[in-house]
Amino acid sequence: MDIKSTEKEVNLLHERICSALGDPTRILILYLLSERGMYVNEISEALKLPQSSASRHLRVLRERNLVATERQGTAILYTLQDRRIIEALNLMRAILSQQLQEAAEITGAIQKINS
């Protein structure tokens, strides 16, 4: 493995994708868009956010090429740029779920010992 090229890729990954996923609201927006294309007002209503906040999050996702836009008259329809981002998020959720389950099992075992 060439550590220099890997380092460059990791830095680019962080800059482009990880920083966009650093806000839970943006992850929720991606999950909403995995179901269907949506307009900003639909997203703000679904997440109970001011439209200005939803627009700000969508701008970040668009700048990082995680969402695509399509103008429809005066409105803009937002869709996922690449569905693989949902696969990646689901994989991370599965890892988290397993870690939480293991931690709960350890906690249960400790409580049983201390009883």
Phi and psi restraints in degrees (value plus and minus 20) as a CYANA .aco file:
   2 ASP   PHI    -107.2   -67.2
   2 ASP   PSI      84.5   124.5
   3 ILE   PHI     -83.7   -43.7
   3 ILE   PSI     -52.5   -12.5
   4 LYS   PHI     -85.4   -45.4
   4 LYS   PSI     -67.0   -27.0
   5 SER   PHI     -89.7   -49.7
   5 SER   PSI     -54.9   -14.9
   6 THR   PHI     -83.9   -43.9
   6 THR   PSI     -61.6   -21.6
   7 GLU   PHI     -81.5   -41.5
   7 GLU   PSI     -62.0   -22.0
   8 LYS   PHI     -83.0   -43.0
   8 LYS   PSI     -63.0   -23.0
   9 GLU   PHI     -84.1   -44.1
   9 GLU   PSI     -61.7   -21.7
  10 VAL   PHI     -84.6   -44.6
  10 VAL   PSI     -62.1   -22.1
  11 ASN   PHI     -82.3   -42.3
  11 ASN   PSI     -62.0   -22.0
  12 LEU   PHI     -86.6   -46.6
  12 LEU   PSI     -60.7   -20.7
  13 LEU   PHI     -78.4   -38.4
  13 LEU   PSI     -66.2   -26.2
  14 HIS   PHI     -84.0   -44.0
  14 HIS   PSI     -65.9   -25.9
  15 GLU   PHI     -82.9   -42.9
  15 GLU   PSI     -63.7   -23.7
  16 ARG   PHI    -108.3   -68.3
  16 ARG   PSI     -62.7   -22.7
  17 ILE   PHI    -130.1   -90.1
  17 ILE   PSI     -73.0   -33.0
  18 CYS   PHI     -79.8   -39.8
  18 CYS   PSI     -60.6   -20.6
  19 SER   PHI     -85.6   -45.6
  19 SER   PSI     -53.4   -13.4
  20 ALA   PHI     -89.1   -49.1
  20 ALA   PSI     -50.7   -10.7
  21 LEU   PHI    -108.5   -68.5
  21 LEU   PSI     -17.1    22.9
  22 GLY   PHI     -90.5   -50.5
  22 GLY   PSI     -29.7    10.3
  23 ASP   PHI    -136.5   -96.5
  23 ASP   PSI     104.1   144.1
  24 PRO   PHI     -77.2   -37.2
  24 PRO   PSI     -50.7   -10.7
  25 THR   PHI     -81.5   -41.5
  25 THR   PSI     -59.4   -19.4
  26 ARG   PHI     -87.4   -47.4
  26 ARG   PSI     -54.7   -14.7
  27 ILE   PHI     -85.7   -45.7
  27 ILE   PSI     -62.4   -22.4
  28 LEU   PHI     -81.7   -41.7
  28 LEU   PSI     -59.1   -19.1
  29 ILE   PHI     -81.3   -41.3
  29 ILE   PSI     -63.2   -23.2
  30 LEU   PHI     -81.1   -41.1
  30 LEU   PSI     -61.8   -21.8
  31 TYR   PHI     -84.1   -44.1
  31 TYR   PSI     -60.1   -20.1
  32 LEU   PHI     -79.3   -39.3
  32 LEU   PSI     -65.9   -25.9
  33 LEU   PHI     -90.9   -50.9
  33 LEU   PSI     -36.5     3.5
  34 SER   PHI     -91.2   -51.2
  34 SER   PSI     -40.5    -0.5
  35 GLU   PHI    -103.5   -63.5
  35 GLU   PSI     -59.7   -19.7
  36 ARG   PHI    -193.4  -153.4
  36 ARG   PSI     143.8   183.8
  37 GLY   PHI     -86.9   -46.9
  37 GLY   PSI     126.1   166.1
  38 MET   PHI    -161.8  -121.8
  38 MET   PSI     136.0   176.0
  39 TYR   PHI    -113.3   -73.3
  39 TYR   PSI     139.8   179.8
  40 VAL   PHI     -78.3   -38.3
  40 VAL   PSI     -58.1   -18.1
  41 ASN   PHI     -86.5   -46.5
  41 ASN   PSI     -53.3   -13.3
  42 GLU   PHI     -88.3   -48.3
  42 GLU   PSI     -60.2   -20.2
  43 ILE   PHI     -86.3   -46.3
  43 ILE   PSI     -65.9   -25.9
  44 SER   PHI     -83.9   -43.9
  44 SER   PSI     -56.4   -16.4
  45 GLU   PHI     -88.7   -48.7
  45 GLU   PSI     -64.4   -24.4
  46 ALA   PHI     -82.7   -42.7
  46 ALA   PSI     -56.6   -16.6
  47 LEU   PHI    -118.7   -78.7
  47 LEU   PSI     -19.3    20.7
  48 LYS   PHI      34.7    74.7
  48 LYS   PSI      30.0    70.0
  49 LEU   PHI    -135.7   -95.7
  49 LEU   PSI     131.3   171.3
  50 PRO   PHI     -80.4   -40.4
  50 PRO   PSI     125.9   165.9
  51 GLN   PHI     -79.6   -39.6
  51 GLN   PSI     -53.5   -13.5
  52 SER   PHI     -83.9   -43.9
  52 SER   PSI     -57.3   -17.3
  53 SER   PHI     -88.5   -48.5
  53 SER   PSI     -63.9   -23.9
  54 ALA   PHI     -80.6   -40.6
  54 ALA   PSI     -62.4   -22.4
  55 SER   PHI     -82.1   -42.1
  55 SER   PSI     -60.7   -20.7
  56 ARG   PHI     -83.5   -43.5
  56 ARG   PSI     -64.4   -24.4
  57 HIS   PHI     -85.2   -45.2
  57 HIS   PSI     -60.9   -20.9
  58 LEU   PHI     -84.0   -44.0
  58 LEU   PSI     -56.4   -16.4
  59 ARG   PHI     -81.9   -41.9
  59 ARG   PSI     -64.0   -24.0
  60 VAL   PHI     -80.8   -40.8
  60 VAL   PSI     -66.8   -26.8
  61 LEU   PHI     -83.9   -43.9
  61 LEU   PSI     -57.5   -17.5
  62 ARG   PHI     -88.1   -48.1
  62 ARG   PSI     -63.6   -23.6
  63 GLU   PHI     -82.3   -42.3
  63 GLU   PSI     -48.6    -8.6
  64 ARG   PHI    -113.5   -73.5
  64 ARG   PSI     -11.0    29.0
  65 ASN   PHI      39.6    79.6
  65 ASN   PSI      12.5    52.5
  66 LEU   PHI    -113.7   -73.7
  66 LEU   PSI     -43.5    -3.5
  67 VAL   PHI    -146.1  -106.1
  67 VAL   PSI     131.6   171.6
  68 ALA   PHI    -130.0   -90.0
  68 ALA   PSI     136.8   176.8
  69 THR   PHI    -144.8  -104.8
  69 THR   PSI     129.6   169.6
  70 GLU   PHI    -160.8  -120.8
  70 GLU   PSI      98.2   138.2
  71 ARG   PHI     -93.4   -53.4
  71 ARG   PSI     111.0   151.0
  72 GLN   PHI    -149.4  -109.4
  72 GLN   PSI      72.8   112.8
  73 GLY   PHI      48.9    88.9
  73 GLY   PSI    -142.1  -102.1
  74 THR   PHI    -113.6   -73.6
  74 THR   PSI     -25.6    14.4
  75 ALA   PHI    -122.9   -82.9
  75 ALA   PSI     141.5   181.5
  76 ILE   PHI    -139.8   -99.8
  76 ILE   PSI     105.9   145.9
  77 LEU   PHI    -113.4   -73.4
  77 LEU   PSI     109.0   149.0
  78 TYR   PHI    -123.3   -83.3
  78 TYR   PSI     115.4   155.4
  79 THR   PHI    -157.6  -117.6
  79 THR   PSI     144.9   184.9
  80 LEU   PHI     -88.7   -48.7
  80 LEU   PSI     117.9   157.9
  81 GLN   PHI     -94.5   -54.5
  81 GLN   PSI     -59.3   -19.3
  82 ASP   PHI    -168.7  -128.7
  82 ASP   PSI      97.3   137.3
  83 ARG   PHI     -84.0   -44.0
  83 ARG   PSI     -36.1     3.9
  84 ARG   PHI     -83.4   -43.4
  84 ARG   PSI     -40.6    -0.6
  85 ILE   PHI     -83.7   -43.7
  85 ILE   PSI     -54.0   -14.0
  86 ILE   PHI     -88.9   -48.9
  86 ILE   PSI     -59.9   -19.9
  87 GLU   PHI     -80.0   -40.0
  87 GLU   PSI     -62.0   -22.0
  88 ALA   PHI     -85.4   -45.4
  88 ALA   PSI     -63.2   -23.2
  89 LEU   PHI     -83.5   -43.5
  89 LEU   PSI     -61.4   -21.4
  90 ASN   PHI     -84.2   -44.2
  90 ASN   PSI     -56.7   -16.7
  91 LEU   PHI     -84.2   -44.2
  91 LEU   PSI     -63.7   -23.7
  92 MET   PHI     -84.7   -44.7
  92 MET   PSI     -57.6   -17.6
  93 ARG   PHI     -84.4   -44.4
  93 ARG   PSI     -58.8   -18.8
  94 ALA   PHI     -84.6   -44.6
  94 ALA   PSI     -61.1   -21.1
  95 ILE   PHI     -82.6   -42.6
  95 ILE   PSI     -66.4   -26.4
  96 LEU   PHI     -80.7   -40.7
  96 LEU   PSI     -64.1   -24.1
  97 SER   PHI     -79.3   -39.3
  97 SER   PSI     -63.6   -23.6
  98 GLN   PHI     -84.6   -44.6
  98 GLN   PSI     -63.1   -23.1
  99 GLN   PHI     -81.6   -41.6
  99 GLN   PSI     -62.1   -22.1
 100 LEU   PHI     -86.4   -46.4
 100 LEU   PSI     -58.8   -18.8
 101 GLN   PHI     -84.2   -44.2
 101 GLN   PSI     -64.0   -24.0
 102 GLU   PHI     -83.2   -43.2
 102 GLU   PSI     -60.7   -20.7
 103 ALA   PHI     -84.6   -44.6
 103 ALA   PSI     -59.5   -19.5
 104 ALA   PHI     -85.5   -45.5
 104 ALA   PSI     -58.8   -18.8
 105 GLU   PHI     -84.9   -44.9
 105 GLU   PSI     -61.4   -21.4
 106 ILE   PHI     -84.9   -44.9
 106 ILE   PSI     -64.7   -24.7
 107 THR   PHI     -80.5   -40.5
 107 THR   PSI     -62.8   -22.8
 108 GLY   PHI     -82.2   -42.2
 108 GLY   PSI     -61.2   -21.2
 109 ALA   PHI     -85.2   -45.2
 109 ALA   PSI     -60.5   -20.5
 110 ILE   PHI     -85.1   -45.1
 110 ILE   PSI     -63.0   -23.0
 111 GLN   PHI     -84.0   -44.0
 111 GLN   PSI     -56.7   -16.7
 112 LYS   PHI     -85.4   -45.4
 112 LYS   PSI     -61.2   -21.2
 113 ILE   PHI     -84.9   -44.9
 113 ILE   PSI     -61.1   -21.1
 114 ASN   PHI     -97.4   -57.4
 114 ASN   PSI     -27.8    12.2
